[in-house]
Amino acid sequence: MAMASNGALVLTQEEFAMVCRWAYDTCGLDLKPGKEELVASRLGKQIRRLGFASFRDYYRVLKEQSDGPVMSAAIDAITTHHTSFLREPAHFEFLNKQVFPSLAAAGRVRVWCAASSTGEEPYSLILSAEDALGSTLAQRIELMASDVSEPALEAARRGVYGADRVSALPAAWLPRYFLKGQGAFAGRYRVKPAYAQRVDFRRVNLIEPLPSIGPFSVILCRNVMIYFDRPTQERLIERMREVLEPGGYLLVGHAESLTGVKHQLEYIHPSVYRKAGSKCR
Ligand SMILES: C[S@@+](CC[C@H](N)C(=O)[O-])C[C@H]1O[C@@H](n2cnc3c(N)ncnc32)[C@H](O)[C@@H]1O
């Protein structure tokens, strides 16, 4: 470990390789050469915050902990949480027009957001369904949302967002679905508990065998497989296929084509795949 003149952490090639191995084994991240500075900057903050004298001291603790605060903060630091409300809106339109109406008319609809980050994606799903289908049908959607990062899940459970995060939402949504912060909370918006409590947030690491969570009519696994290598993607898609109902849908990020990835799902249109069978109509 070395320090640049601005105090930033600089990792040796060997140290970078150690972090890559750890990130791959822990959460499947396929960190490529070229990410040295990013990794050093993110871990450097942890090393300073926790008061470690060297990268090696920090890394030793990280390797010793299979769980715990140092590990949890490192996973949060090394993963990318970029997300936004109504990101890739075509998916919400597709679900609300072509998938949810008939499923919700027939009964409960189980949906899983498999990399929910700080919550904008699952809340977008609940709120857009509420808006498009009305309360009676939307309430039949049972949404589980998961992520590997505990801090991201905590933020998602709080459901509090700055004005900049909600500014692109339809104006009518703010008074309808959010509580506006007052006093010390001015400028912040909280998803109303009536909607927030419809999301069951849990920690699931997508590279591990899935806990017994299925079956689902729809899985959104968006903008996370880009960080995984091909074998990890293939294992994950197969595990998700197993917990999909026959006829259930898998939605991936628009930049995440499954071309070249071995899977047994039917291609519907870009970023939308379906399991064979016909329970979900
Ligand atoms: C870029 S965000 C995508 C958020 C949201 N799905 C979207 O499209 O806006 C990727 C999320 O995947 C999570 N992630 C990374 N590796 C993971 C793993 N092995 N298991 C579960 N979640 C993981 C990260 O913590 C992060 O919150």
Ligand as a Chemical Component Dictionary entry (heavy atoms), coordinates in Angstrom:
data_LIG
# 
_chem_comp.id                   LIG 
_chem_comp.type                 NON-POLYMER 
_chem_comp.pdbx_formal_charge   0 
_chem_comp.three_letter_code    LIG 
# 
loop_
_chem_comp_atom.comp_id 
_chem_comp_atom.atom_id 
_chem_comp_atom.alt_atom_id 
_chem_comp_atom.type_symbol 
_chem_comp_atom.charge 
_chem_comp_atom.model_Cartn_x 
_chem_comp_atom.model_Cartn_y 
_chem_comp_atom.model_Cartn_z 
_chem_comp_atom.pdbx_ordinal 
LIG C1  C1  C 0  -26.386 -0.819  -10.042 1  
LIG S1  S1  S 1  -27.416 -1.397  -8.732  2  
LIG C2  C2  C 0  -28.896 -1.780  -9.616  3  
LIG C3  C3  C 0  -30.127 -1.385  -8.841  4  
LIG C4  C4  C 0  -31.457 -1.606  -9.573  5  
LIG N1  N1  N 0  -31.671 -2.998  -9.862  6  
LIG C5  C5  C 0  -31.517 -0.795  -10.833 7  
LIG O1  O1  O 0  -31.457 -1.336  -11.927 8  
LIG O2  O2  O -1 -31.634 0.436   -10.732 9  
LIG C6  C6  C 0  -26.696 -3.005  -8.434  10 
LIG C7  C7  C 0  -27.067 -3.583  -7.064  11 
LIG O3  O3  O 0  -26.688 -4.956  -7.061  12 
LIG C8  C8  C 0  -26.233 -5.277  -5.770  13 
LIG N2  N2  N 0  -25.387 -6.489  -5.847  14 
LIG C9  C9  C 0  -24.119 -6.626  -6.294  15 
LIG N3  N3  N 0  -23.685 -7.880  -6.144  16 
LIG C10 C10 C 0  -24.707 -8.570  -5.598  17 
LIG C11 C11 C 0  -24.873 -9.912  -5.185  18 
LIG N4  N4  N 0  -23.885 -10.815 -5.301  19 
LIG N5  N5  N 0  -26.066 -10.282 -4.657  20 
LIG C12 C12 C 0  -27.076 -9.384  -4.507  21 
LIG N6  N6  N 0  -26.973 -8.086  -4.866  22 
LIG C13 C13 C 0  -25.799 -7.681  -5.400  23 
LIG C14 C14 C 0  -25.470 -4.043  -5.322  24 
LIG O4  O4  O 0  -25.344 -3.993  -3.913  25 
LIG C15 C15 C 0  -26.340 -2.923  -5.909  26 
LIG O5  O5  O 0  -27.230 -2.399  -4.960  27 
# 
loop_
_chem_comp_bond.comp_id 
_chem_comp_bond.atom_id_1 
_chem_comp_bond.atom_id_2 
_chem_comp_bond.value_order 
_chem_comp_bond.pdbx_ordinal 
LIG C1  S1  SING 1  
LIG S1  C2  SING 2  
LIG S1  C6  SING 3  
LIG C2  C3  SING 4  
LIG C3  C4  SING 5  
LIG C4  N1  SING 6  
LIG C4  C5  SING 7  
LIG C5  O1  DOUB 8  
LIG C5  O2  SING 9  
LIG C6  C7  SING 10 
LIG C7  O3  SING 11 
LIG C7  C15 SING 12 
LIG O3  C8  SING 13 
LIG C8  N2  SING 14 
LIG C8  C14 SING 15 
LIG N2  C9  SING 16 
LIG N2  C13 SING 17 
LIG C9  N3  DOUB 18 
LIG N3  C10 SING 19 
LIG C10 C11 SING 20 
LIG C10 C13 DOUB 21 
LIG C11 N4  SING 22 
LIG C11 N5  DOUB 23 
LIG N5  C12 SING 24 
LIG C12 N6  DOUB 25 
LIG N6  C13 SING 26 
LIG C14 O4  SING 27 
LIG C14 C15 SING 28 
LIG C15 O5  SING 29 
# 
